[in-house]
Amino acid sequence: MYRGPKRANDRPMSRRLPPVDAWREPAKWLDLSTGLTKKEVRNRLPYPSDARGFAQPDIALAEFKSLLWDDYAPVIDQNDPELKTDNHHIYYPRATYRPQNNNDSLIPYFFREQSSNLIEIHRPTHNGLHDLFQYPSMPSQHHMAEELEENSSSRQTMLLAIYVARHTVEFQQLFTARRNDIALNPERIGNQEYDEVGEEFLRRKFDARHTHLKDLLGQLEEMPYFNLFFPDTSILHKRPAVVAAKLGEVVARRSVYYVDRSLPQAA
């Protein structure tokens, strides 16, 4: 529930969080028969944005969180449409971004739907953001096109990094497979004690791919908005198998925008 004079017996009034001043004048803001927000009453704040006009959902979520009771304990139930987690489009309403409302340009539509402009959050938080803030302003076509290009570049680099990481893992596995084969068939290396030629060949191949992988991950860390996908970039410095798995999760997910983990949302 939104902040007000705290009392021991105060609890959230409903699953749909009321607007910021509900505690001052509940009869004005709430339908007391249901505890739900009166949708016709709007006193919303401007949605935070940066110098280029891009919405800043991390700031919006922080502002929203500051209005909650400190002991607010969300209930998440994926079988309940009012308590489940779902996708929140950062940019809305949908009609504003349709091609027919933008001189048939597809840029606003693809910009709105790209994964970095979606957040998976708890439905009451989703409702609360819509109640608390005005519609985010649409950035310029130029800036939207720039971000689409940047995110496309990030995605392509991630796909290439996944391929290189998996190939690196394959060469790691070849070391073991080759050694086991030589142990069973020592005549392959003239019954010598050590497969010097084979080991050196595999080592060079492995080092080349591992170096390529590190270069790609370094590029990713420098790309705009990459922190949205990986707020903790230390994962990119782990074993190639882990890196491939984590990058694969990001590419496969629809909702990838980073949100404050202390907010009610999907795990």
Residue frames relative to the residue before (quaternion, step in Angstrom):
aa qw qx qy qz dx dy dz
M 1.0000 0.0000 0.0000 0.0000 0.00 0.00 0.00
Y 0.5645 -0.6152 0.4269 0.3473 3.54 -1.13 0.54
R 0.6444 -0.5794 0.3496 0.3562 3.52 -1.16 0.65
G 0.1658 0.7270 -0.6578 0.1060 3.49 -1.28 0.60
P 0.7250 -0.3347 0.2813 0.5322 3.60 -1.15 -0.35
K 0.3043 -0.7971 0.4934 0.1690 3.59 -0.49 1.13
R 0.0178 -0.7661 0.6424 -0.0075 3.50 -1.02 0.91
A 0.6551 -0.5693 0.3308 0.3706 3.53 -1.11 0.70
N 0.7524 0.4044 -0.2196 0.4713 3.59 1.02 -0.76
D 0.4441 0.6913 -0.4681 0.3253 3.61 1.23 0.16
R 0.0349 0.7742 -0.6298 0.0530 3.53 -1.01 0.91
P 0.6341 -0.5042 0.3884 0.4392 3.61 -1.15 0.34
M 0.4520 -0.7269 0.4539 0.2474 3.58 -0.91 0.93
S 0.8243 0.0033 0.0395 0.5648 3.57 1.03 -0.63
R 0.6509 -0.4909 0.3960 0.4225 3.51 -1.32 0.09
R 0.6951 0.3857 -0.2577 0.5492 3.58 1.08 -0.68
L 0.3730 -0.7659 0.4784 0.2131 3.55 -0.46 1.21
P 0.4354 -0.7194 0.4755 0.2584 3.62 -0.84 0.90
P 0.6287 -0.5403 0.3884 0.4024 3.61 -1.22 0.27
V 0.7700 -0.4597 0.2121 0.3884 3.50 -1.30 0.48
D 0.7733 0.3526 -0.1928 0.4905 3.63 0.94 -0.79
A 0.2997 0.7947 -0.4935 0.1871 3.58 1.21 0.28
W 0.6628 0.5260 -0.3232 0.4238 3.58 0.95 -0.81
R 0.6179 0.5476 -0.3596 0.4347 3.62 1.16 -0.47
E 0.8086 0.0327 0.0338 0.5864 3.57 0.87 -1.01
P 0.1275 -0.8495 0.5055 0.0814 3.59 0.44 1.15
A 0.6315 0.5382 -0.3560 0.4300 3.62 1.01 -0.68
K 0.6538 0.5100 -0.3071 0.4671 3.57 1.14 -0.61
W 0.7864 0.3862 -0.1733 0.4499 3.54 0.84 -1.00
L 0.7990 0.3068 -0.1349 0.4993 3.57 1.04 -0.70
D 0.3934 -0.6235 0.6096 0.2915 3.50 -1.31 0.46
L 0.2892 -0.8173 0.4711 0.1625 3.57 -0.12 1.28
S 0.5811 0.5777 -0.3925 0.4177 3.60 1.18 -0.26
T 0.7844 0.2640 -0.1371 0.5442 3.56 1.17 -0.56
G 0.4085 -0.7078 0.4751 0.3264 3.57 1.17 -0.52
L 0.5425 0.6370 -0.3931 0.3812 3.58 1.27 0.08
T 0.6078 -0.5529 0.4301 0.3740 3.55 -1.26 0.49
K 0.4087 -0.6570 0.5693 0.2776 3.55 -1.11 0.71
K 0.3582 -0.7901 0.4539 0.2035 3.54 -0.30 1.24
E 0.6423 0.5402 -0.3396 0.4246 3.59 1.11 -0.56
V 0.6437 0.4918 -0.3222 0.4899 3.60 1.25 -0.26
R 0.0573 0.8091 -0.5791 0.0813 3.58 -0.62 1.11
N 0.1067 0.7561 -0.6390 0.0931 3.53 -0.90 0.97
R 0.1753 0.8664 -0.4483 0.1329 3.51 0.92 1.01
L 0.4801 -0.6728 0.5010 0.2565 3.53 -1.25 0.63
P 0.5747 -0.5511 0.4520 0.4021 3.61 -1.20 0.39
Y 0.4605 -0.6740 0.4987 0.2913 3.58 -0.96 0.84
P 0.4983 -0.6688 0.4508 0.3181 3.63 -0.79 0.94
S 0.0376 0.7917 -0.6082 0.0438 3.58 -1.03 0.80
D 0.4610 -0.6777 0.4969 0.2852 3.56 -1.23 0.44
A 0.7717 -0.3818 0.2433 0.4467 3.58 -1.33 -0.06
R 0.7006 0.4535 -0.2755 0.4772 3.59 1.12 -0.58
G 0.5868 -0.6041 0.3616 0.3999 3.57 1.27 -0.02
F 0.4771 0.6544 -0.4554 0.3697 3.60 1.23 0.22
A 0.5100 -0.6402 0.4866 0.3054 3.55 -1.04 0.84
Q 0.2248 -0.7643 0.5928 0.1178 3.56 -1.15 0.69
P 0.1514 -0.8434 0.5094 0.0785 3.60 0.26 1.25
D 0.5807 0.5733 -0.3954 0.4216 3.61 1.10 -0.51
I 0.6610 0.4767 -0.3019 0.4947 3.60 1.04 -0.77
A 0.6311 0.5326 -0.3338 0.4545 3.59 1.00 -0.81
L 0.6672 0.4936 -0.3005 0.4700 3.59 0.95 -0.87
A 0.6336 0.5195 -0.3337 0.4661 3.59 1.03 -0.73
E 0.6449 0.5038 -0.3224 0.4758 3.60 0.99 -0.81
F 0.6384 0.5224 -0.3242 0.4631 3.55 0.99 -0.83
K 0.6571 0.5219 -0.3104 0.4467 3.56 0.90 -0.94
S 0.6421 0.5499 -0.3318 0.4186 3.59 1.00 -0.81
L 0.6682 0.5025 -0.2967 0.4615 3.59 1.23 -0.39
L 0.5869 0.5927 -0.3688 0.4102 3.58 1.25 -0.16
W 0.5792 -0.5358 0.4717 0.3938 3.51 -1.24 0.41
D 0.5781 -0.6134 0.4117 0.3465 3.58 -1.03 0.77
D 0.7530 0.3725 -0.2021 0.5033 3.57 1.04 -0.74
Y 0.3008 0.7630 -0.5215 0.2354 3.59 1.20 0.40
A 0.0830 -0.8070 0.5846 -0.0046 3.58 -0.65 1.14
P 0.2552 -0.8027 0.5172 0.1517 3.62 -0.21 1.21
V 0.2487 -0.7241 0.6223 0.1630 3.53 -1.20 0.62
I 0.1056 -0.7972 0.5934 0.0356 3.58 -0.67 1.11
D 0.0839 0.7741 -0.6176 0.1111 3.54 -0.77 1.13
Q 0.3004 -0.8000 0.4922 0.1657 3.58 -0.28 1.24
N 0.6403 0.5114 -0.3347 0.4653 3.61 1.24 -0.18
D 0.6678 0.4459 -0.2846 0.5235 3.59 1.31 -0.09
P 0.4112 -0.7481 0.4555 0.2524 3.65 -0.49 1.10
E 0.6838 0.4676 -0.2940 0.4768 3.60 1.18 -0.43
L 0.7622 0.3472 -0.1878 0.5131 3.59 1.23 -0.30
K 0.5138 0.6510 -0.4210 0.3674 3.58 1.24 0.06
T 0.4657 -0.5985 0.5366 0.3703 3.54 -1.33 -0.16
D 0.0342 0.7980 -0.6009 0.0293 3.57 -1.10 0.64
N 0.6244 -0.5483 0.4087 0.3773 3.54 -1.34 0.09
H 0.1499 -0.7621 0.6266 0.0639 3.53 -0.95 0.97
H 0.2919 -0.7313 0.5905 0.1770 3.56 -0.75 1.06
I 0.4341 -0.7054 0.4965 0.2598 3.55 -0.74 1.05
Y 0.7638 0.2909 -0.1586 0.5538 3.57 1.03 -0.82
Y 0.1736 0.7589 -0.6005 0.1827 3.56 -0.75 1.10
P 0.5428 -0.0594 -0.8254 -0.1436 1.60 -2.44 0.59
R 0.6977 -0.5031 0.3229 0.3948 3.54 -1.26 0.51
A 0.6523 0.5593 -0.3284 0.3922 3.58 0.88 -0.97
T 0.6014 0.5900 -0.3603 0.4005 3.59 1.06 -0.70
Y 0.7524 0.4050 -0.1951 0.4814 3.60 1.10 -0.70
R 0.4484 0.6865 -0.4605 0.3400 3.60 1.25 0.17
P 0.6142 -0.5864 0.3754 0.3714 3.61 -1.03 0.73
Q 0.6650 0.5288 -0.3201 0.4191 3.59 0.92 -0.85
N 0.6936 0.4262 -0.2756 0.5112 3.58 1.25 -0.31
N 0.7254 0.3629 -0.2203 0.5418 3.58 1.30 0.15
N 0.6226 -0.5738 0.3271 0.4197 3.57 0.96 0.95
D 0.6546 -0.5548 0.2779 0.4318 3.56 1.07 0.92
S 0.4153 0.6905 -0.4877 0.3360 3.61 1.17 0.40
L 0.3328 -0.7489 0.5437 0.1812 3.56 -0.98 0.92
I 0.4478 0.7213 -0.4456 0.2840 3.59 1.24 -0.24
P 0.6859 0.4654 -0.3248 0.4555 3.68 0.72 -0.86
Y 0.6359 0.5344 -0.3387 0.4420 3.59 0.98 -0.80
F 0.7017 0.4484 -0.2779 0.4789 3.62 0.78 -0.99
F 0.6031 0.5554 -0.3515 0.4518 3.58 1.09 -0.68
R 0.6797 0.4917 -0.2927 0.4588 3.60 0.85 -0.94
E 0.7507 0.4326 -0.2160 0.4501 3.57 0.95 -0.90
Q 0.4980 0.6574 -0.4593 0.3300 3.62 1.14 -0.24
S 0.6476 -0.5995 0.3196 0.3451 3.53 -1.07 0.86
S 0.6558 0.5213 -0.3340 0.4320 3.61 1.02 -0.65
N 0.6875 0.4258 -0.2921 0.5106 3.59 1.26 -0.09
L 0.5961 0.4864 -0.3837 0.5107 3.54 1.19 0.69
I 0.1006 -0.7701 0.6268 0.0631 3.56 -1.12 0.68
E 0.2538 -0.7279 0.6099 0.1838 3.57 -1.03 0.75
I 0.1428 0.8019 -0.5572 0.1612 3.55 -0.44 1.24
H 0.6717 -0.4785 0.4015 0.3983 3.51 -1.42 0.26
R 0.5763 -0.6363 0.3883 0.3349 3.59 -0.88 0.95
P 0.6559 0.4889 -0.3497 0.4566 3.67 0.81 -0.72
T 0.6250 0.5095 -0.3414 0.4830 3.61 1.08 -0.65
H 0.6046 0.5518 -0.3336 0.4676 3.56 1.05 -0.81
N 0.6732 0.4887 -0.2880 0.4744 3.57 0.87 -0.98
G 0.6577 0.5366 -0.3065 0.4307 3.55 0.95 -0.93
L 0.6324 0.5232 -0.3362 0.4619 3.60 1.00 -0.76
H 0.6629 0.4925 -0.3076 0.4726 3.58 0.98 -0.81
D 0.6621 0.5066 -0.3051 0.4604 3.58 1.05 -0.72
L 0.7276 0.4799 -0.2424 0.4261 3.54 0.95 -0.93
F 0.8139 0.2714 -0.1046 0.5030 3.60 0.95 -0.88
Q 0.5233 -0.5828 0.5257 0.3318 3.49 -1.33 0.47
Y 0.6677 -0.4552 0.3720 0.4568 3.56 -1.29 0.11
P 0.4710 -0.6378 0.5118 0.3307 3.63 -0.96 0.72
S 0.4913 -0.6496 0.4880 0.3138 3.57 -1.04 0.71
M 0.4574 -0.6586 0.5166 0.3002 3.56 -1.11 0.65
P 0.4151 -0.6913 0.5244 0.2734 3.63 -0.81 0.91
S 0.6480 -0.5032 0.3851 0.4226 3.57 -1.26 0.19
Q 0.6362 -0.5232 0.4001 0.4018 3.57 -1.22 0.48
H 0.6272 0.5530 -0.3343 0.4348 3.57 1.00 -0.81
H 0.7072 0.4509 -0.2678 0.4741 3.58 0.83 -0.97
M 0.6259 0.5239 -0.3476 0.4614 3.60 1.03 -0.69
A 0.6529 0.5075 -0.3135 0.4667 3.59 0.98 -0.85
E 0.6212 0.5426 -0.3346 0.4557 3.60 1.04 -0.77
E 0.6891 0.4736 -0.2955 0.4621 3.58 0.87 -0.90
L 0.6073 0.5437 -0.3554 0.4575 3.58 1.03 -0.70
E 0.6668 0.4967 -0.2996 0.4679 3.57 0.96 -0.87
E 0.6551 0.5141 -0.3141 0.4559 3.59 0.97 -0.86
N 0.6912 0.4677 -0.2859 0.4708 3.56 0.90 -0.87
S 0.6061 0.5355 -0.3532 0.4702 3.58 1.10 -0.62
S 0.6408 0.5156 -0.3179 0.4717 3.57 1.02 -0.81
S 0.6360 0.5223 -0.3250 0.4659 3.59 1.00 -0.83
R 0.6663 0.5090 -0.3070 0.4502 3.56 0.91 -0.91
Q 0.6597 0.5012 -0.3139 0.4637 3.59 0.92 -0.88
T 0.6470 0.5050 -0.3213 0.4725 3.58 0.99 -0.78
M 0.6321 0.5218 -0.3334 0.4658 3.59 1.04 -0.75
L 0.6453 0.5158 -0.3262 0.4595 3.60 0.95 -0.84
L 0.6582 0.4909 -0.3112 0.4785 3.58 0.96 -0.83
A 0.6431 0.5221 -0.3238 0.4571 3.60 1.00 -0.80
I 0.6120 0.5380 -0.3482 0.4634 3.59 1.05 -0.73
Y 0.6545 0.5110 -0.3099 0.4631 3.59 0.91 -0.95
V 0.6912 0.4731 -0.2898 0.4631 3.60 0.82 -0.98
A 0.6380 0.5266 -0.3346 0.4514 3.61 0.99 -0.79
R 0.6652 0.4922 -0.3066 0.4703 3.58 0.95 -0.85
H 0.6455 0.5097 -0.3206 0.4698 3.57 1.02 -0.77
T 0.6102 0.5447 -0.3404 0.4638 3.57 1.11 -0.71
V 0.6429 0.5152 -0.3112 0.4737 3.56 1.00 -0.86
E 0.6252 0.5432 -0.3425 0.4435 3.60 0.98 -0.79
F 0.6758 0.4766 -0.3043 0.4728 3.59 0.97 -0.80
Q 0.5794 0.5495 -0.3771 0.4692 3.59 1.12 -0.56
Q 0.6840 0.4868 -0.2821 0.4644 3.56 0.94 -0.90
L 0.5997 0.5789 -0.3586 0.4203 3.59 1.15 -0.61
F 0.5628 0.5912 -0.3913 0.4251 3.59 1.11 -0.61
T 0.6975 0.4637 -0.2686 0.4757 3.57 0.80 -1.03
A 0.6613 0.5123 -0.3149 0.4483 3.57 0.91 -0.92
R 0.6565 0.5120 -0.3103 0.4589 3.59 0.97 -0.88
R 0.6660 0.5029 -0.3094 0.4559 3.60 0.90 -0.90
N 0.6468 0.5087 -0.3232 0.4674 3.59 0.98 -0.79
D 0.6440 0.5250 -0.3201 0.4551 3.56 1.02 -0.82
I 0.6650 0.4955 -0.3047 0.4685 3.59 0.96 -0.87
A 0.6219 0.5465 -0.3476 0.4402 3.60 1.02 -0.74
L 0.7102 0.4307 -0.2489 0.4982 3.59 1.07 -0.75
N 0.7906 0.1888 -0.0808 0.5768 3.57 1.16 -0.61
P 0.0697 -0.8554 0.5122 0.0345 3.62 0.53 1.15
E 0.5555 0.6195 -0.3999 0.3843 3.60 1.16 -0.39
R 0.5254 0.6474 -0.4112 0.3685 3.60 1.20 -0.38
I 0.7708 0.2450 -0.1525 0.5679 3.59 1.13 -0.59
G 0.6168 -0.5886 0.3372 0.3993 3.57 1.11 0.70
N 0.5877 -0.6185 0.3481 0.3885 3.56 1.11 0.74
Q 0.3514 0.7193 -0.5178 0.3017 3.58 1.06 0.69
E 0.6060 -0.5913 0.4008 0.3500 3.56 -1.27 0.34
Y 0.8151 0.1631 -0.0466 0.5539 3.59 1.06 -0.63
D 0.3750 -0.7272 0.5396 0.1986 3.57 -0.97 0.95
E 0.1052 -0.8593 0.4979 0.0510 3.56 0.54 1.19
V 0.6840 0.4924 -0.2930 0.4515 3.61 0.85 -0.94
G 0.6892 0.4833 -0.2815 0.4607 3.57 0.84 -0.99
E 0.6577 0.5129 -0.3133 0.4540 3.60 0.93 -0.88
E 0.6603 0.5059 -0.3087 0.4612 3.58 0.97 -0.86
F 0.6318 0.5304 -0.3305 0.4586 3.60 1.00 -0.80
L 0.6890 0.4716 -0.2813 0.4731 3.59 0.86 -0.97
R 0.6264 0.5467 -0.3371 0.4417 3.57 1.04 -0.77
R 0.6583 0.5046 -0.3144 0.4617 3.59 0.92 -0.89
K 0.6579 0.5070 -0.3081 0.4639 3.58 0.95 -0.89
F 0.6584 0.5072 -0.3068 0.4639 3.57 0.94 -0.90
D 0.6713 0.5046 -0.3070 0.4478 3.61 0.83 -0.96
A 0.6404 0.5305 -0.3291 0.4473 3.60 0.98 -0.81
R 0.6948 0.4572 -0.2810 0.4788 3.58 0.92 -0.87
H 0.6353 0.5240 -0.3348 0.4580 3.57 1.00 -0.75
T 0.6380 0.5119 -0.3199 0.4781 3.59 1.02 -0.76
H 0.6334 0.5230 -0.3213 0.4712 3.58 1.00 -0.85
L 0.6455 0.5223 -0.3162 0.4587 3.57 0.95 -0.88
K 0.6587 0.5051 -0.3131 0.4615 3.60 0.89 -0.89
D 0.6332 0.5276 -0.3302 0.4602 3.59 1.03 -0.78
L 0.6620 0.5066 -0.3032 0.4617 3.58 0.95 -0.89
L 0.6639 0.4925 -0.3078 0.4711 3.58 0.95 -0.84
G 0.6118 0.5335 -0.3459 0.4705 3.57 1.10 -0.64
Q 0.6303 0.5196 -0.3254 0.4763 3.58 1.04 -0.76
L 0.6492 0.5278 -0.3209 0.4438 3.58 0.94 -0.86
E 0.6601 0.5192 -0.3160 0.4414 3.58 0.92 -0.84
E 0.6881 0.4718 -0.2768 0.4767 3.59 1.15 -0.55
M 0.5692 0.6329 -0.3818 0.3601 3.59 1.19 -0.31
P 0.5611 -0.5984 0.4436 0.3610 3.60 -1.05 0.72
Y 0.8471 0.2020 -0.1721 0.4604 3.53 -1.13 0.79
F 0.4318 0.7078 -0.4841 0.2798 3.60 1.18 -0.01
N 0.5844 0.5805 -0.3768 0.4237 3.59 1.13 -0.56
L 0.5597 0.5864 -0.3994 0.4281 3.60 1.19 -0.33
F 0.6910 0.4479 -0.2655 0.5013 3.56 1.11 -0.70
F 0.8069 0.0916 -0.0045 0.5835 3.56 1.00 -0.90
P 0.1441 -0.8073 0.5671 0.0770 3.62 0.12 1.21
D 0.7271 0.2796 -0.1891 0.5978 3.56 1.20 -0.57
T 0.1655 -0.8437 0.5052 0.0745 3.57 0.03 1.29
S 0.4320 0.7045 -0.4705 0.3094 3.62 1.21 -0.02
I 0.5525 0.6176 -0.3941 0.3976 3.58 1.18 -0.50
L 0.6436 0.5506 -0.3207 0.4240 3.58 1.13 -0.62
H 0.6819 0.4647 -0.2853 0.4876 3.58 1.26 -0.18
K 0.4871 0.6487 -0.4375 0.3879 3.56 1.25 0.37
R 0.7716 -0.3419 0.2481 0.4756 3.57 -1.30 -0.15
P 0.6262 -0.5731 0.3639 0.3834 3.63 -1.03 0.70
A 0.6250 0.5378 -0.3545 0.4410 3.61 1.00 -0.70
V 0.6570 0.4960 -0.3062 0.4780 3.59 1.00 -0.80
V 0.6337 0.5326 -0.3245 0.4577 3.56 0.99 -0.87
A 0.6564 0.5127 -0.3136 0.4561 3.59 0.88 -0.93
A 0.6653 0.5081 -0.3035 0.4552 3.59 0.94 -0.89
K 0.6938 0.4816 -0.2868 0.4522 3.58 0.87 -0.92
L 0.6469 0.4938 -0.3222 0.4836 3.57 0.98 -0.79
G 0.6282 0.5437 -0.3302 0.4480 3.57 1.04 -0.76
E 0.6226 0.5359 -0.3386 0.4588 3.58 1.04 -0.74
V 0.6673 0.5075 -0.3035 0.4528 3.57 0.93 -0.91
V 0.6743 0.4935 -0.3015 0.4593 3.59 0.89 -0.93
A 0.7042 0.4845 -0.2668 0.4450 3.59 0.99 -0.83
R 0.6448 0.5488 -0.3380 0.4109 3.58 1.05 -0.65
R 0.4301 -0.6685 0.5383 0.2801 3.54 -1.19 0.56
S 0.7699 0.2636 -0.1489 0.5618 3.60 0.94 -0.86
V 0.0670 0.8409 -0.5287 0.0943 3.55 -0.36 1.19
Y 0.4513 0.6988 -0.4645 0.3037 3.58 1.20 -0.10
Y 0.4325 -0.6994 0.5061 0.2602 3.57 -0.92 0.90
V 0.0111 0.7746 -0.6323 -0.0010 3.56 -0.97 0.86
D 0.6690 -0.5103 0.3702 0.3937 3.53 -1.24 0.55
R 0.3901 -0.7631 0.4682 0.2150 3.59 -0.55 1.15
S 0.5978 0.5561 -0.3787 0.4358 3.61 1.19 -0.17
L 0.5860 0.5611 -0.3810 0.4435 3.60 1.26 -0.10
P 0.5705 -0.5772 0.4419 0.3822 3.59 -1.16 0.51
Q 0.2801 0.7510 -0.5385 0.2600 3.57 -0.58 1.14
A 0.6788 -0.4533 0.3660 0.4471 3.53 -1.34 -0.13
A 0.5170 -0.6244 0.4807 0.3342 3.55 -1.13 0.63
